[in-house]
Amino acid sequence: MLPAIPFNKPYLSGGEIQYIEEAVRSGKISGDGTFTKRCHQFFEQQLGVHKALLTTSCTDALEMAALLLDVQPGDEVIVPSYTFVSTPNAFVLRGAKIVFVDSTSENPNLDVASLEGLVTSRTRAIVPVHYAGIACDMDAIRGVADRHGLAVVEDAAQAVDSFYKGRPLGSLGELAAFSFHETKNIIAGEGGMLVINDARYAERAEIIREKGTNRSSFFRGEVDKYGWVDVGSSFLPSDIIAAFLWAQVEHLAEIQGRRKEIWQRYREAFLPLLKLGIGLPVIPDYATNNGHMFYLVCRSLDERTALIAYLRERQILPVFHYLSLHKSPFYQEKHDGRALPWADHYTDCLVRLPLYYELHPELQQRVIEAVGAFYH
């Protein structure tokens, strides 16, 4: 029997164990140790942002963003329906009403043309999700936000090393959240990062991240003792997590080059499927590809179900992705009833193919040939 081709396989650069051991031997393995500081400095320089703070997950980074914006019960936050539950949940925890926005016919990113009509006097923020690491139209989103005095929180969970008009994703909103979950391009097992572009939020972000205390200021010698000064929680990861991440960060260019090669090979192989009405990832002129994900958009739910079953029979393990959140058991009755047809279309028809660093050409060719045989 042929070996199974998983949807994802975490990549180890080789330095993870060494750096974890260094962290342990240093005697400082709680948060904000040596490796955490290295990661902060790297991302602040790479993204050109005011401050980067590692968190235990992208979910935590989004929850910090909701706290920093002081979202209150009754406030409204605009979020795409086609996203992971963490995106709206961070604001629901603060009592916000989620106003869902549809995707576009071109790709699963939010439909900027419908944003203006969703803004009310209670709207506080827009949360664009850069699906598959492909940038949303940030100029249009910023235009709506700036006209109405709204904050923009980029959900850049999948968007490390991706750009909008030459600017790094994560640097275009007041705040941004990244993920280093094991399914992402660079990983820490679980892990995330909050990026602060608006300096007004920087000091409070440190306090919220440190259980509502000014502990960070104390360790920098800025205050002679620290205490409870605000709301907060324990959002900072162990330096062991940061040590693992640092071993990945050091190899970012290599990892990205390999993932983009795999992505491009898929695209070239599947271009003929366009004539059958099968969708492929679309990258607008203003965006770049970071090789995070390759997907097909089938013509129906039945077709996708059959394709997944066909590939699984051949030891290839693709996955479908998000389910429209406006139809979720938790939020369906809270949704305002608008139809969001493109979110539903991707819910029913999008399938993600295996893509990971060690997907060698002969394995990828098996995937390509199996998909080709299904549509033959």
ABEGO torsion letter per residue (X at the ends): XBBBBBABBBBBAGAAAAAAAAAAAAGBABBGBAAAAAAAAAAAAAAGBABBBBBABAAAAAAAAAAAAGBBBGBBBBBBABBBAAAAAAAAAAGBBBBBBBBBAABABBBAAAAAAABBAABABBBBBBBGGBBBBAAAAAAAAAAAGBBBBBBAAAABGBBBGGBBBGAABABBBBBABAABABBAGBEBBBBBABAAAAAAAAAAAAGGBAAAAAAAGABABBBBABBEBBABBBAAAAAAAAAAAAAAAAAAAAAAAAAAAAAAAAAAAAAAGBBBBBBBAABBBAGABBBBBBABAAAAAAAAAAAAAAGBBBBBBBBBAAABAAAAAABAGBBBAAAAAAAAABBBBBBBAABBAAAAAAAAAAAAAAAX
